[in-house]
């Protein structure tokens, strides 16, 4: 099995146009040192892939997280498609091994440079979209980013709920929210904690989690939902 067949097997996608797949890995530095090459750089594919990736993540958030507002969805999307996130994903896929680089870029560690890795993943998505269409490319994206979507929805956004609840309570000049551990269950290696958030003696929300911190965040989320309902 040659390296491109191996890459496609690892990706779980077989390209009809192998040259299109290879173009996704051509860094501009390679063309600067190989002007006789008839292939273009991956920059146009990167542009397309970036746009489609953002669309798929945005649509998924809209459909799967009706409780998130515009600002929260923007934060989740930005966290998932930021350079570091894309570079880490590209590194796990081993995309840097396939890059066509100029000698200077190669010597400068270009195969491991976060920007190069992030752009290559976006270019790969763009090439896949042109070669395989919307459905297969969407499935590929979601296979990569669904774990991150679940993690951020559970951990990251919940953090904002505590801050926002604090702001709302302070705006009404009431006592600050107090979080009380009311229950814990399970063995030490797999505990679940239950927390209530109380304002002026009134329980506004109750939440659970695998840590006290996460339970507090989920309690704040429930309190905010109750607050919005009046």
C-alpha positions in Angstrom: 0.0 0.0 0.0 1.5 3.4 -1.0 1.4 6.4 1.2 -1.6 8.0 -0.4 -3.6 4.8 -0.2 -2.6 4.5 3.4 -3.8 8.1 4.1 -7.1 7.5 2.4 -7.6 4.3 4.5 -6.8 6.2 7.6 -9.3 8.9 6.7 -11.9 6.4 5.7 -12.5 8.3 2.4 -11.4 7.2 -1.0 -10.8 10.0 -3.5 -11.8 9.7 -7.2 -9.2 12.4 -8.1 -5.9 11.6 -6.4 -4.4 14.8 -7.7 -7.0 16.8 -5.9 -6.1 15.0 -2.6 -2.4 15.7 -3.2 -3.0 19.3 -4.0 -4.4 19.8 -0.4 -0.9 19.1 0.8 1.0 21.5 -1.4 2.4 24.4 0.6 3.2 27.6 -1.2 6.9 27.2 -0.3 7.1 24.1 -2.4 5.9 25.9 -5.5 8.3 28.8 -4.8 11.2 26.3 -5.1 9.6 24.1 -7.9 8.2 26.6 -10.4 7.9 23.9 -13.0 5.1 22.2 -11.0 1.7 22.3 -12.8 -0.2 21.9 -9.5 -1.5 24.8 -7.5 -1.0 25.4 -3.8 -3.5 24.3 -1.2 -4.6 27.9 -0.4 -7.8 28.0 -2.5 -8.8 24.6 -1.1 -8.1 25.9 2.3 -10.5 28.8 1.7 -13.3 26.5 0.6 -12.6 24.0 3.5 -12.6 26.8 6.1 -16.0 28.0 4.9 -17.6 24.6 4.7 -16.2 23.5 8.1 -17.7 26.6 9.8 -21.0 25.9 8.1 -21.2 22.3 9.3 -20.3 23.2 12.8 -22.8 26.0 12.9 -25.6 23.9 11.5 -24.9 21.1 14.0 -24.9 23.5 16.9 -28.2 25.1 15.7 -29.9 21.7 15.4 -28.5 19.9 18.4 -28.2 22.7 21.0 -31.5 24.7 21.0 -30.7 26.1 24.4 -27.6 28.0 23.2 -28.0 31.6 22.2 -26.1 33.2 19.3 -23.1 34.3 21.5 -22.7 30.8 23.0 -22.9 29.1 19.6 -20.2 31.5 18.3 -18.0 30.7 21.2 -18.3 26.9 20.7 -17.7 27.2 17.0 -14.7 29.5 17.5 -13.2 27.1 20.1 -13.6 24.1 17.7 -12.2 25.7 14.5 -9.4 27.8 16.1 -5.9 27.2 14.8 -4.8 25.2 17.8 -7.8 22.9 17.7 -7.4 22.3 13.9 -3.7 21.8 14.3 -4.1 19.2 17.0 -6.7 17.3 14.9 -4.4 17.4 11.9 -1.5 16.2 14.0 -3.5 13.2 15.2 -4.3 12.4 11.6 -0.7 12.6 10.7 -1.3 15.2 8.0 2.1 16.8 8.4 3.8 13.7 7.1 2.2 14.3 3.7 3.0 18.0 3.2 5.0 19.1 0.1 7.3 21.8 1.5 10.1 23.9 0.3 13.6 23.2 1.8 13.5 26.3 3.9 10.1 25.5 5.3 11.1 21.9 5.9 14.2 22.9 7.8 12.3 25.4 9.8 9.9 22.7 11.2 7.1 23.4 8.8 5.6 19.9 9.1 4.8 20.6 12.8 3.9 24.3 12.5 0.4 24.8 13.9 -0.6 27.2 11.1 0.5 24.7 8.4 -1.3 21.8 10.0 -4.5 23.8 10.5 -4.5 25.1 6.9 -3.8 21.6 5.6 -6.8 20.2 7.4 -9.0 22.9 5.9 -7.6 22.3 2.5 -8.2 18.5 2.9 -11.9 19.3 3.7 -12.1 21.5 0.7 -10.7 18.8 -1.6 -13.0 16.2 -0.1 -16.0 18.5 -0.7 -15.1 18.9 -4.4 -14.3 15.2 -4.8 -16.9 13.4 -2.6 -19.7 16.0 -2.1 -21.5 17.4 0.9 -22.8 14.3 2.6 -19.5 12.4 2.9 -17.5 15.5 3.8 -20.0 16.5 6.5 -19.8 13.0 8.0 -16.0 13.3 8.0 -16.1 16.6 9.8 -18.6 15.4 12.4 -16.5 12.3 13.0 -13.6 14.6 13.9 -15.4 17.2 15.9 -18.4 15.6 17.6 -16.3 14.7 20.7 -15.3 18.3 21.0 -18.8 19.5 20.6 -20.0 17.3 23.4 -17.1 18.3 25.7 -17.5 22.1 25.1 -21.2 22.0 25.5 -20.8 20.2 28.8 -17.7 22.0 30.2 -17.0 25.3 28.4 -20.5 26.9 28.0 -21.5 25.9 31.5 -18.7 28.0 32.8 -20.3 31.1 31.3 -23.6 30.2 33.0 -22.1 30.8 36.4 -20.7 34.2 35.4 -24.0 35.2 33.7 -26.0 34.1 36.8 -23.7 36.2 39.0 -24.2 39.2 36.8 -28.0 38.9 36.8 -28.2 38.5 40.5 -25.9 41.5 41.1 -28.0 43.6 38.7 -31.0 43.0 41.0 -28.9 43.9 44.1 -29.6 40.5 45.6 -27.1 38.4 47.5 -24.6 36.5 45.4 -25.4 32.9 44.4 -24.4 30.3 46.9 -23.6 26.7 45.8 -24.3 23.9 48.3 -23.3 20.3 47.8 -26.5 18.3 48.7 -25.6 14.8 47.6 -22.9 12.6 46.2 -23.1 9.0 45.0 -21.0 6.3 43.5 -17.5 4.8 44.2 -14.5 7.1 44.5 -13.4 6.4 40.9 -16.8 7.2 39.5 -18.6 9.7 41.7 -21.5 12.0 40.8 -22.1 15.2 42.7 -25.4 17.1 43.1 -25.3 20.8 43.9 -28.0 23.4 44.5 -27.6 27.1 43.8 -29.4 29.4 46.3 -30.1 33.1 46.1 -31.7 34.8 49.1 -32.6 31.4 50.6 -34.4 30.3 47.4 -33.2 27.3 45.4 -33.0 28.5 41.8 -31.3 25.5 40.3 -30.0 22.0 40.8 -27.3 20.2 38.8 -25.1 17.2 38.8 -21.7 16.3 37.4 -18.6 14.1 37.8 -17.0 16.9 39.8 -18.3 19.5 42.2 -17.3 22.2 39.8 -19.2 20.7 36.9 -22.2 20.2 39.2 -22.1 23.9 40.1 -22.0 24.9 36.5 -25.0 22.8 35.6 -26.9 24.1 38.6 -26.2 27.6 37.3 -27.5 26.6 33.9 -30.7 25.4 35.3 -31.1 28.5 37.4 -30.6 30.7 34.3 -33.3 28.7 32.5 -35.7 29.2 35.4 -34.8 32.9 35.5 -35.6 33.4 31.8 -39.0 31.7 32.3 -39.8 34.3 35.0 
